Amino acid sequence: MKRFFFLIFLLFIFTKFYSQNVENQQYEIFSWDPVEKAKSYSVEIEKYDSNANVWNEYKTLTTKECKLEVLFESGVYRVSVAPCNILGKKGTPSEWISFRILEETVPYLF
């Protein structure tokens, strides 16, 4: 019986820890038109640091599809997509597109 309660306690602690790490995060889906002869795409995402007034690398991902789902915390980001040829060499990247991820727990008005 003590073992059962111990396992329930561990499950509760793990669930609480996990929910704190996922809180204030959300998925965003990016999609783009295919590029002729592109075998994959390199997606670069940068996050804005307002304290230092600079853009820092957040994630660089590679995909063979023309869409990508990424998990973000709240903040200001920008994304650029570059096609890659059969050898993996990057082509000309797109212009940077900026966007903001808001905290869902805080009410806001537009």
VEXFISE-311180 format. One record per atom (N, C-alpha, C): z, x, y; residue number from 0. Coordinates in nm, 3 decimals. Layout:
! VEXFISE-311180
NODE / w / u / v / k
NODE / Z / X / Y / NUM $
...
END
This chain:
! VEXFISE-311180
NODE / w / u / v / k
NODE / 0.000 / 0.082 / -0.119 / 0 $
NODE / 0.000 / 0.000 / 0.000 / 0 $
NODE / 0.000 / 0.087 / 0.126 / 0 $
NODE / 0.077 / 0.196 / 0.123 / 1 $
NODE / 0.080 / 0.286 / 0.238 / 1 $
NODE / -0.057 / 0.350 / 0.260 / 1 $
NODE / -0.122 / 0.380 / 0.150 / 2 $
NODE / -0.255 / 0.441 / 0.158 / 2 $
NODE / -0.354 / 0.345 / 0.225 / 2 $
NODE / -0.345 / 0.218 / 0.191 / 3 $
NODE / -0.432 / 0.117 / 0.250 / 3 $
NODE / -0.413 / 0.112 / 0.401 / 3 $
NODE / -0.289 / 0.107 / 0.448 / 4 $
NODE / -0.262 / 0.103 / 0.592 / 4 $
NODE / -0.306 / 0.233 / 0.660 / 4 $
NODE / -0.291 / 0.344 / 0.591 / 5 $
NODE / -0.336 / 0.472 / 0.646 / 5 $
NODE / -0.488 / 0.472 / 0.665 / 5 $
NODE / -0.561 / 0.419 / 0.568 / 6 $
NODE / -0.707 / 0.411 / 0.579 / 6 $
NODE / -0.749 / 0.317 / 0.692 / 6 $
NODE / -0.680 / 0.205 / 0.705 / 7 $
NODE / -0.709 / 0.111 / 0.815 / 7 $
NODE / -0.682 / 0.179 / 0.950 / 7 $
NODE / -0.573 / 0.254 / 0.958 / 8 $
NODE / -0.540 / 0.326 / 1.081 / 8 $
NODE / -0.649 / 0.428 / 1.115 / 8 $
NODE / -0.694 / 0.505 / 1.017 / 9 $
NODE / -0.800 / 0.602 / 1.040 / 9 $
NODE / -0.929 / 0.534 / 1.085 / 9 $
NODE / -0.962 / 0.422 / 1.023 / 10 $
NODE / -1.081 / 0.347 / 1.061 / 10 $
NODE / -1.070 / 0.298 / 1.206 / 10 $
NODE / -0.954 / 0.250 / 1.244 / 11 $
NODE / -0.931 / 0.205 / 1.380 / 11 $
NODE / -0.948 / 0.319 / 1.480 / 11 $
NODE / -0.888 / 0.433 / 1.452 / 12 $
NODE / -0.899 / 0.550 / 1.540 / 12 $
NODE / -1.044 / 0.596 / 1.551 / 12 $
NODE / -1.115 / 0.603 / 1.438 / 13 $
NODE / -1.255 / 0.645 / 1.439 / 13 $
NODE / -1.340 / 0.549 / 1.521 / 13 $
NODE / -1.318 / 0.419 / 1.504 / 14 $
NODE / -1.395 / 0.318 / 1.576 / 14 $
NODE / -1.369 / 0.328 / 1.726 / 14 $
NODE / -1.245 / 0.348 / 1.764 / 15 $
NODE / -1.211 / 0.361 / 1.906 / 15 $
NODE / -1.275 / 0.486 / 1.964 / 15 $
NODE / -1.269 / 0.597 / 1.893 / 16 $
NODE / -1.331 / 0.723 / 1.940 / 16 $
NODE / -1.481 / 0.707 / 1.952 / 16 $
NODE / -1.544 / 0.646 / 1.854 / 17 $
NODE / -1.690 / 0.628 / 1.856 / 17 $
NODE / -1.732 / 0.537 / 1.971 / 17 $
NODE / -1.659 / 0.429 / 1.993 / 18 $
NODE / -1.698 / 0.335 / 2.099 / 18 $
NODE / -1.683 / 0.400 / 2.236 / 18 $
NODE / -1.588 / 0.491 / 2.254 / 19 $
NODE / -1.575 / 0.559 / 2.383 / 19 $
NODE / -1.692 / 0.653 / 2.407 / 19 $
NODE / -1.746 / 0.714 / 2.303 / 20 $
NODE / -1.857 / 0.805 / 2.319 / 20 $
NODE / -1.988 / 0.732 / 2.347 / 20 $
NODE / -2.004 / 0.610 / 2.299 / 21 $
NODE / -2.128 / 0.535 / 2.316 / 21 $
NODE / -2.123 / 0.448 / 2.441 / 21 $
NODE / -2.003 / 0.427 / 2.495 / 22 $
NODE / -1.987 / 0.342 / 2.611 / 22 $
NODE / -2.068 / 0.396 / 2.729 / 22 $
NODE / -2.123 / 0.307 / 2.807 / 23 $
NODE / -2.202 / 0.339 / 2.925 / 23 $
NODE / -2.330 / 0.416 / 2.891 / 23 $
NODE / -2.383 / 0.396 / 2.774 / 24 $
NODE / -2.510 / 0.454 / 2.736 / 24 $
NODE / -2.605 / 0.341 / 2.701 / 24 $
NODE / -2.734 / 0.364 / 2.724 / 25 $
NODE / -2.832 / 0.263 / 2.687 / 25 $
NODE / -2.963 / 0.331 / 2.649 / 25 $
NODE / -3.039 / 0.260 / 2.567 / 26 $
NODE / -3.169 / 0.309 / 2.524 / 26 $
NODE / -3.277 / 0.265 / 2.622 / 26 $
NODE / -3.370 / 0.353 / 2.647 / 27 $
NODE / -3.489 / 0.320 / 2.726 / 27 $
NODE / -3.611 / 0.358 / 2.642 / 27 $
NODE / -3.715 / 0.277 / 2.651 / 28 $
NODE / -3.838 / 0.303 / 2.577 / 28 $
NODE / -3.946 / 0.344 / 2.676 / 28 $
NODE / -4.007 / 0.458 / 2.651 / 29 $
NODE / -4.119 / 0.507 / 2.731 / 29 $
NODE / -4.247 / 0.489 / 2.651 / 29 $
NODE / -4.353 / 0.448 / 2.718 / 30 $
NODE / -4.483 / 0.438 / 2.652 / 30 $
NODE / -4.591 / 0.484 / 2.748 / 30 $
NODE / -4.701 / 0.531 / 2.693 / 31 $
NODE / -4.811 / 0.582 / 2.773 / 31 $
NODE / -4.941 / 0.563 / 2.698 / 31 $
NODE / -5.051 / 0.574 / 2.772 / 32 $
NODE / -5.183 / 0.561 / 2.711 / 32 $
NODE / -5.216 / 0.686 / 2.631 / 32 $
NODE / -5.283 / 0.672 / 2.517 / 33 $
NODE / -5.318 / 0.790 / 2.437 / 33 $
NODE / -5.418 / 0.879 / 2.509 / 33 $
NODE / -5.410 / 1.008 / 2.481 / 34 $
NODE / -5.504 / 1.106 / 2.536 / 34 $
NODE / -5.597 / 1.149 / 2.423 / 34 $
NODE / -5.725 / 1.151 / 2.451 / 35 $
NODE / -5.825 / 1.188 / 2.350 / 35 $
NODE / -5.796 / 1.330 / 2.299 / 35 $
NODE / -5.801 / 1.348 / 2.169 / 36 $
NODE / -5.782 / 1.476 / 2.100 / 36 $
NODE / -5.638 / 1.528 / 2.105 / 36 $
NODE / -5.544 / 1.449 / 2.151 / 37 $
NODE / -5.404 / 1.491 / 2.151 / 37 $
NODE / -5.345 / 1.466 / 2.012 / 37 $
NODE / -5.282 / 1.566 / 1.956 / 38 $
NODE / -5.220 / 1.552 / 1.824 / 38 $
NODE / -5.073 / 1.517 / 1.835 / 38 $
NODE / -5.011 / 1.548 / 1.950 / 39 $
NODE / -4.872 / 1.512 / 1.975 / 39 $
NODE / -4.850 / 1.512 / 2.126 / 39 $
NODE / -4.730 / 1.473 / 2.165 / 40 $
NODE / -4.695 / 1.467 / 2.307 / 40 $
NODE / -4.558 / 1.531 / 2.327 / 40 $
NODE / -4.546 / 1.608 / 2.434 / 41 $
NODE / -4.419 / 1.669 / 2.472 / 41 $
NODE / -4.362 / 1.589 / 2.589 / 41 $
NODE / -4.242 / 1.538 / 2.572 / 42 $
NODE / -4.178 / 1.455 / 2.675 / 42 $
NODE / -4.060 / 1.534 / 2.730 / 42 $
NODE / -4.066 / 1.566 / 2.859 / 43 $
NODE / -3.958 / 1.640 / 2.925 / 43 $
NODE / -3.881 / 1.543 / 3.014 / 43 $
NODE / -3.749 / 1.546 / 3.001 / 44 $
NODE / -3.662 / 1.460 / 3.079 / 44 $
NODE / -3.560 / 1.548 / 3.150 / 44 $
NODE / -3.546 / 1.526 / 3.280 / 45 $
NODE / -3.449 / 1.600 / 3.360 / 45 $
NODE / -3.352 / 1.502 / 3.425 / 45 $
NODE / -3.227 / 1.547 / 3.442 / 46 $
NODE / -3.123 / 1.465 / 3.506 / 46 $
NODE / -3.087 / 1.529 / 3.640 / 46 $
NODE / -3.069 / 1.444 / 3.740 / 47 $
NODE / -3.038 / 1.491 / 3.875 / 47 $
NODE / -2.889 / 1.516 / 3.889 / 47 $
NODE / -2.854 / 1.636 / 3.939 / 48 $
NODE / -2.715 / 1.671 / 3.969 / 48 $
NODE / -2.698 / 1.663 / 4.120 / 48 $
NODE / -2.633 / 1.556 / 4.167 / 49 $
NODE / -2.620 / 1.534 / 4.311 / 49 $
NODE / -2.527 / 1.636 / 4.376 / 49 $
NODE / -2.433 / 1.691 / 4.301 / 50 $
NODE / -2.342 / 1.791 / 4.358 / 50 $
NODE / -2.415 / 1.919 / 4.395 / 50 $
NODE / -2.507 / 1.963 / 4.309 / 51 $
NODE / -2.582 / 2.087 / 4.333 / 51 $
NODE / -2.719 / 2.059 / 4.394 / 51 $
NODE / -2.758 / 1.930 / 4.402 / 52 $
NODE / -2.888 / 1.890 / 4.454 / 52 $
NODE / -3.004 / 1.954 / 4.377 / 52 $
NODE / -2.993 / 1.954 / 4.242 / 53 $
NODE / -3.096 / 2.013 / 4.156 / 53 $
NODE / -3.123 / 1.921 / 4.037 / 53 $
NODE / -3.241 / 1.939 / 3.976 / 54 $
NODE / -3.277 / 1.870 / 3.852 / 54 $
NODE / -3.249 / 1.965 / 3.737 / 54 $
NODE / -3.172 / 1.920 / 3.638 / 55 $
NODE / -3.140 / 2.000 / 3.519 / 55 $
NODE / -3.209 / 1.941 / 3.397 / 55 $
NODE / -3.251 / 2.028 / 3.307 / 56 $
NODE / -3.314 / 1.981 / 3.184 / 56 $
NODE / -3.215 / 1.897 / 3.105 / 56 $
NODE / -3.257 / 1.777 / 3.065 / 57 $
NODE / -3.172 / 1.687 / 2.988 / 57 $
NODE / -3.216 / 1.686 / 2.841 / 57 $
NODE / -3.344 / 1.662 / 2.818 / 58 $
NODE / -3.399 / 1.664 / 2.681 / 58 $
NODE / -3.546 / 1.698 / 2.686 / 58 $
NODE / -3.593 / 1.767 / 2.585 / 59 $
NODE / -3.735 / 1.788 / 2.563 / 59 $
NODE / -3.764 / 1.744 / 2.421 / 59 $
NODE / -3.850 / 1.644 / 2.407 / 60 $
NODE / -3.878 / 1.585 / 2.277 / 60 $
NODE / -4.028 / 1.591 / 2.248 / 60 $
NODE / -4.063 / 1.593 / 2.121 / 61 $
NODE / -4.203 / 1.591 / 2.079 / 61 $
NODE / -4.222 / 1.473 / 1.985 / 61 $
NODE / -4.333 / 1.401 / 2.006 / 62 $
NODE / -4.364 / 1.286 / 1.922 / 62 $
NODE / -4.515 / 1.278 / 1.899 / 62 $
NODE / -4.553 / 1.216 / 1.788 / 63 $
NODE / -4.695 / 1.194 / 1.759 / 63 $
NODE / -4.740 / 1.056 / 1.805 / 63 $
NODE / -4.645 / 0.972 / 1.842 / 64 $
NODE / -4.675 / 0.836 / 1.887 / 64 $
NODE / -4.685 / 0.832 / 2.039 / 64 $
NODE / -4.736 / 0.723 / 2.091 / 65 $
NODE / -4.749 / 0.704 / 2.236 / 65 $
NODE / -4.632 / 0.625 / 2.293 / 65 $
NODE / -4.518 / 0.635 / 2.228 / 66 $
NODE / -4.396 / 0.574 / 2.281 / 66 $
NODE / -4.277 / 0.649 / 2.225 / 66 $
NODE / -4.165 / 0.639 / 2.296 / 67 $
NODE / -4.045 / 0.712 / 2.257 / 67 $
NODE / -3.923 / 0.637 / 2.307 / 67 $
NODE / -3.820 / 0.627 / 2.224 / 68 $
NODE / -3.695 / 0.562 / 2.261 / 68 $
NODE / -3.589 / 0.670 / 2.277 / 68 $
NODE / -3.521 / 0.670 / 2.393 / 69 $
NODE / -3.423 / 0.774 / 2.424 / 69 $
NODE / -3.293 / 0.710 / 2.470 / 69 $
NODE / -3.179 / 0.769 / 2.430 / 70 $
NODE / -3.047 / 0.722 / 2.470 / 70 $
NODE / -3.004 / 0.797 / 2.596 / 70 $
NODE / -2.961 / 0.721 / 2.699 / 71 $
NODE / -2.921 / 0.779 / 2.827 / 71 $
NODE / -2.781 / 0.736 / 2.865 / 71 $
NODE / -2.713 / 0.823 / 2.941 / 72 $
NODE / -2.591 / 0.787 / 3.012 / 72 $
NODE / -2.634 / 0.742 / 3.151 / 72 $
NODE / -2.543 / 0.686 / 3.229 / 73 $
NODE / -2.579 / 0.645 / 3.364 / 73 $
NODE / -2.613 / 0.769 / 3.447 / 73 $
NODE / -2.707 / 0.753 / 3.539 / 74 $
NODE / -2.747 / 0.864 / 3.624 / 74 $
NODE / -2.890 / 0.848 / 3.671 / 74 $
NODE / -2.940 / 0.950 / 3.741 / 75 $
NODE / -3.077 / 0.952 / 3.792 / 75 $
NODE / -3.155 / 1.054 / 3.709 / 75 $
NODE / -3.271 / 1.012 / 3.662 / 76 $
NODE / -3.353 / 1.095 / 3.573 / 76 $
NODE / -3.497 / 1.097 / 3.622 / 76 $
NODE / -3.574 / 1.189 / 3.565 / 77 $
NODE / -3.719 / 1.188 / 3.582 / 77 $
NODE / -3.781 / 1.234 / 3.451 / 77 $
NODE / -3.903 / 1.186 / 3.425 / 78 $
NODE / -3.970 / 1.213 / 3.298 / 78 $
NODE / -4.114 / 1.253 / 3.324 / 78 $
NODE / -4.166 / 1.342 / 3.238 / 79 $
NODE / -4.305 / 1.384 / 3.243 / 79 $
NODE / -4.355 / 1.399 / 3.099 / 79 $
NODE / -4.478 / 1.357 / 3.076 / 80 $
NODE / -4.537 / 1.362 / 2.941 / 80 $
NODE / -4.659 / 1.454 / 2.944 / 80 $
NODE / -4.668 / 1.542 / 2.846 / 81 $
NODE / -4.784 / 1.632 / 2.836 / 81 $
NODE / -4.844 / 1.620 / 2.696 / 81 $
NODE / -4.977 / 1.609 / 2.686 / 82 $
NODE / -5.041 / 1.606 / 2.554 / 82 $
NODE / -5.041 / 1.747 / 2.494 / 82 $
NODE / -5.037 / 1.754 / 2.362 / 83 $
NODE / -5.043 / 1.882 / 2.291 / 83 $
NODE / -5.162 / 1.880 / 2.197 / 83 $
NODE / -5.234 / 1.991 / 2.189 / 84 $
NODE / -5.351 / 1.997 / 2.100 / 84 $
NODE / -5.308 / 2.026 / 1.957 / 84 $
NODE / -5.403 / 2.048 / 1.870 / 85 $
NODE / -5.375 / 2.068 / 1.727 / 85 $
NODE / -5.292 / 2.194 / 1.702 / 85 $
NODE / -5.299 / 2.291 / 1.794 / 86 $
NODE / -5.222 / 2.414 / 1.782 / 86 $
NODE / -5.084 / 2.404 / 1.847 / 86 $
NODE / -5.056 / 2.289 / 1.910 / 87 $
NODE / -4.927 / 2.267 / 1.975 / 87 $
NODE / -4.922 / 2.314 / 2.118 / 87 $
NODE / -5.036 / 2.357 / 2.172 / 88 $
NODE / -5.041 / 2.403 / 2.311 / 88 $
NODE / -5.040 / 2.282 / 2.404 / 88 $
NODE / -4.954 / 2.288 / 2.507 / 89 $
NODE / -4.942 / 2.177 / 2.601 / 89 $
NODE / -5.061 / 2.173 / 2.696 / 89 $
NODE / -5.104 / 2.050 / 2.724 / 90 $
NODE / -5.207 / 2.027 / 2.823 / 90 $
NODE / -5.143 / 2.001 / 2.959 / 90 $
NODE / -5.220 / 1.945 / 3.049 / 91 $
NODE / -5.170 / 1.915 / 3.182 / 91 $
NODE / -5.068 / 1.801 / 3.176 / 91 $
NODE / -4.947 / 1.825 / 3.226 / 92 $
NODE / -4.845 / 1.719 / 3.220 / 92 $
NODE / -4.870 / 1.612 / 3.326 / 92 $
NODE / -4.813 / 1.496 / 3.303 / 93 $
NODE / -4.820 / 1.388 / 3.401 / 93 $
NODE / -4.730 / 1.422 / 3.520 / 93 $
NODE / -4.743 / 1.344 / 3.626 / 94 $
NODE / -4.652 / 1.360 / 3.739 / 94 $
NODE / -4.513 / 1.313 / 3.695 / 94 $
NODE / -4.411 / 1.363 / 3.763 / 95 $
NODE / -4.275 / 1.321 / 3.733 / 95 $
NODE / -4.254 / 1.177 / 3.779 / 95 $
NODE / -4.194 / 1.097 / 3.694 / 96 $
NODE / -4.158 / 0.959 / 3.725 / 96 $
NODE / -4.005 / 0.952 / 3.728 / 96 $
NODE / -3.948 / 0.912 / 3.841 / 97 $
NODE / -3.802 / 0.904 / 3.855 / 97 $
NODE / -3.753 / 0.764 / 3.823 / 97 $
NODE / -3.632 / 0.755 / 3.769 / 98 $
NODE / -3.570 / 0.626 / 3.739 / 98 $
NODE / -3.419 / 0.643 / 3.735 / 98 $
NODE / -3.348 / 0.530 / 3.744 / 99 $
NODE / -3.202 / 0.532 / 3.747 / 99 $
NODE / -3.149 / 0.446 / 3.632 / 99 $
NODE / -3.048 / 0.497 / 3.564 / 100 $
NODE / -2.976 / 0.422 / 3.461 / 100 $
NODE / -2.842 / 0.381 / 3.522 / 100 $
NODE / -2.818 / 0.251 / 3.531 / 101 $
NODE / -2.695 / 0.200 / 3.591 / 101 $
NODE / -2.590 / 0.177 / 3.484 / 101 $
NODE / -2.463 / 0.186 / 3.525 / 102 $
NODE / -2.354 / 0.151 / 3.434 / 102 $
NODE / -2.355 / 0.001 / 3.415 / 102 $
NODE / -2.358 / -0.044 / 3.292 / 103 $
NODE / -2.365 / -0.188 / 3.266 / 103 $
NODE / -2.232 / -0.257 / 3.286 / 103 $
NODE / -2.124 / -0.182 / 3.291 / 104 $
NODE / -1.992 / -0.244 / 3.304 / 104 $
NODE / -1.957 / -0.272 / 3.450 / 104 $
NODE / -2.033 / -0.216 / 3.543 / 105 $
NODE / -2.004 / -0.235 / 3.684 / 105 $
NODE / -2.103 / -0.337 / 3.742 / 105 $
NODE / -2.054 / -0.449 / 3.800 / 106 $
NODE / -2.145 / -0.546 / 3.859 / 106 $
NODE / -2.213 / -0.486 / 3.981 / 106 $
NODE / -2.338 / -0.526 / 4.005 / 107 $
NODE / -2.412 / -0.475 / 4.121 / 107 $
NODE / -2.507 / -0.583 / 4.170 / 107 $
NODE / -2.543 / -0.573 / 4.295 / 108 $
NODE / -2.638 / -0.665 / 4.357 / 108 $
NODE / -2.756 / -0.585 / 4.408 / 108 $
NODE / -2.876 / -0.641 / 4.401 / 109 $
NODE / -2.994 / -0.574 / 4.454 / 109 $
NODE / -3.016 / -0.617 / 4.597 / 109 $
END
